[in-house]
């Protein structure tokens, strides 16, 4: 699980972007633990219900994710994390991009060679 978690330096960048905790009432669950759970979900690609208990109840992590997504906190977090990004070595995975049917061989006409009779 450690490979999905924020380093101390990354957490210091992110911590400033988080909304302040409300005074009074029940204290908020650990933000770093919650964010690490969100990152685990994003990196592993599994369902929320399959998240390890080390990050807390999946319902709590999802609720925090939805709140931060809606109020722009997640965008601010990823902007803060991307300031130190290594932009020299980037790669894109295109396995999820749909290809037009002409590009995958369907509908292609056979190319005739010079002197070859046309086949119908």
Secondary structure, DSSP 8 states (H G I E B T S, - for coil): -GGGS--HHHHHHHHTTS----SSSS----HHHHHHHHHHHHHH---GGGS-GGG--HHHHHHHHHHHHHHTHHHHHHHHHHTT--TTS-----TT----TTTTTTT------TT-----
